[in-house]
Amino acid sequence: MHLQQHCIIPRASRKRRPWLNGRRFVALGTAGFGQSDTREALRRHFEVDRQFIVLGALKALADDGILEREEVARALVALQIDAQKVAPAAV
């Protein structure tokens, strides 16, 4: 874990304390998704980078019949997304 991310967690806990009405708050350390890598790599891994956002928008348009499914397939190639990639929730 990077030092900057580690230091953010206690500050975040203090900011939330007034709304907890005396209940205990445990910071789980999710800054940086709880993994050690660059933010760019983590966004890619969790499929929340700009390429996956574009793909999600195109898929929604195809689901609504506004865009042909072939366009989504072409976008997979153009955006360099591996269609066989294991879903991050399954890892």
Sequence and secondary structure as in RCSB ss.txt:
>XXXX:A:sequence
MHLQQHCIIPRASRKRRPWLNGRRFVALGTAGFGQSDTREALRRHFEVDRQFIVLGALKALADDGILEREEVARA
LVALQIDAQKVAPAAV
>XXXX:A:secstr
  HHHHHHHHHHHHHHGGGSTT        GGGGS S HHHHHHHTT SHHHHHHHHHHHHHHTTSS HHHHHHH
HHHTT  TT   GGG 
